[in-house]
Amino acid sequence: MDVEQLKKKIGERAAGWIENGMLVGLGTGSTVFYFIEELTYRCQRGLSIKIVSSSNRSFEQAKKGGIPLANMDEITHIDVTVDGADEIDGQKRMIKGRGGALLREKILAAISQRMLVIVDDSKLVKKLGKQPLPVEILPFGYLATVHEIQLRGYRGKIRTLEDGQPYQTDNGNYIYDISFQNLREDPKGDHERLICIPGVLETGLFFDLPVSVLVGESNGRIQQLD
């Protein structure tokens, strides 16, 4: 089974988790795209839910599909958030943020009763750190923030667009992608060292969440890890 077919199958399976009356958080990414597509199909056939989204892209897709939208500024909890991951280890610690929505994704995850992570098996790792770690930073004085990050031993680069200008998140912030030389023995320590830097808004390290995982394998099988 090719990658796109597998992502579609995972997204469709994830949509089966959603029940009438739920408030659903939408993550970001190619597998989540297929989840939203299937959710649109189910809503057109009578499923009654509302959604909030971590990204403008997912929000617009859901809106175009006619899925009822909730006002994020009026809610304090979510029934389930469905999202992807760049890496996830055996303790369900994750690196997220390749899609540029890590700060909003973490807000949704933190107020969700359950988080359903949908990935293919290439995202399963024994230790985090093979993929870059996105860190969302404030544009104001960003070079000073980057300097402080580097003083703590982390190296990387500001994410840029094709024209060389800094990529901006939906919040208008920049992302500094850290490249690790070694797999991480203490990812929580990495987060704590980074998050205390003035100008760092959030890291793409996700921990201690009520996570279930749907994993798609290349043979087309999908397994659930609770």
N, C-alpha and C positions, 0 to 999 in steps of 0.2 A: 504494500500500500504506500503510495507516495505521500509526501509530507502534507500537502494541502488536503488530501482526502482524509488523512488522519486527524488533522486539526478540525475539520468539519465534523467528523464523527465524535470527537471529544466535546466540541461545542454543543452538539445536539444532545449528548448524554447529560451534560451539565444543565441544560434547560429543563430536563426532567426533574430536577431538584426543586423547581420553582412551583409554588402552590398559590391558590387564590388568596388574596388579602395580603400578600407579602410586600414589604418594601425592599427593593433589591438594589444593591450597589453594583455599578458596572465598572469594571477595570478597563484596561487598555491593552491592545495588541492584536496580533493576527488571529489567535485562537479565540479570543473574546469576540472578535468580529463575527465568527460563525455562531457563537452563543447568542449574540444579539439577533442575528438573522433568524435563528430558530425560535427565540423568544417572541419576535415579531409575528411569526407564523402562528404561534400558540395564542397570542393575544387577539389576533384576527379571528380566531375560532373560539373566543369566549373567556380566555384566561384574564382574570381581573387582578392587576398588580399596579404598583407605581415604582418608578426608578429614580435614582440619583446617579450621577456619573462623575468619575475622576478626571475625565478629559472632555474637551469640547468635541473631539472627533467621535467618541462613543455617544455623547449626548446627542449630536446631530443625527447619527445613525438611528438611534432609538426614536428620536422625534420624527424623523422621516418615515419610520415604520409605524407610527401611530401609537407607540407605547406611552401610557400616561406618565407625566413627569411630576415629581415632587420638588418642592422648593428646599434646597439644601440648607438654607438659612433658617428653616422652621423645624428641623428634625434634630433629635438627640440620639437616636438609635436606628439601626438597620437590621433586618432579619437575616439576610445573607448577602455577602459581597462575593462576586465571581471575578477572578482575575488570573493573570498568568504569572510567570516568574522567569527570570533569566537563569537562576540556579536555585536549587533547593536540596538541602542535605537531609540526613536521616532523622534529625531533630526538628525538621520542618522550619529551619532557619533559612532565610532567602536573601538573595540579591535581586532587587527589582529596580526599574527605572530606565531601561533602554528606550522605552517609549516616551520618556520625558515627563511622566505624570507622578513621580514617586511621592511627592509631598501630599498631594490630594489622595493618592492611593492609600497612604498610611493613615490619613484621617478617616477614610471610610472603613478601613480594616479595624481601626481602634474602637469604633463604635458598633461593630457588627457582632451579632450573636454567633454567627458562623461565617468563616471565610472558606470558600471553595476555590482551590488553586487548580487550574487546568493546564497541563504541560504534556509534552512528549518526553519519552524516556531519556533523550539527550540532555535534559535539564537536571536530571538526578545526579548528584555528586556526593562523594564521601566528605569532602571539605570544600568550603566556599573559597572563591578567589581566582578561579581561572578566568572568569569574565570580569570586565572592568566594573568598578563600584561607582555608580553615579552619586554625586553629592550636589544637592541644590543649594545655590548660594545667592546672596543679594547682589544685584549689579553695583550698588553703591560701594565704592572702594574695593571692588572685587580682586584687584591685583594684590592688595594687602591681605585679603582673606586667603588667596592662593598661596601667598608667601608663608602665612601661618600654617597652612596645611602641609607645605613642604618642609617647614622646620620640624614638624612631627614625624618626618621620615616617609611621607607619602608623595608619590610622583604620578603625574598624569597630565591632562590638558583640558582646556576649556572646549566644550563641544561647539562646533561651528557649522554654519550652513555652507552650501557650495560656493557662495561668493566670499567666504572667509569671515563673515560677520558672526558674532556669537549667537548660537541657538538660544531662543527664549521659550521658557515653559508657558503654559496657559496662565500662570501667575505673573508672567513678565520677568522671571528670574533666569539666571544662568545655571548651567550644569558643568561641574568639573568632574571628569571621568578619571578615577584613579586606576592605574594599572599595577597590579601586585606582582612582585617578583617571586613570591612563594604563596602556597595555599595557606589559608588562615587558620591558625591554631586557636585564636581567641577573637572571633568576630565581634563579640559584644564589647570587648576592650577597644577594638578599632572604632566602633560607633561612639563609645564614650569619649575617646580622645578627640574625635572630630566634632561632635555635636556641641562641645563647650566652646568652640572657636566663634567669636563674634563675626557675624556674616554668614555662617553656615546655618541654613534653615532646617535641613533634614538630610539624612543619609539613606541610601537604598538598601540598608540592612534591616530586615524585618525579623522580629523575634516574638516569642511568647504570645502567640495568637491562637484562637480556637480554629485550627486549620484542618480541613480534610483535603485530600489530593486525588484528582483523577489523572492517571498517567496513561497516555497512549503509547503502545508499543508498535514497532515497525510491521509486525504481523497482523496489525489491526485490532488486537486485543486491547481492552481498556480495563485497568485494575484500579481499585479504590483503596487508598491508604488513609486510615483514620488515626 
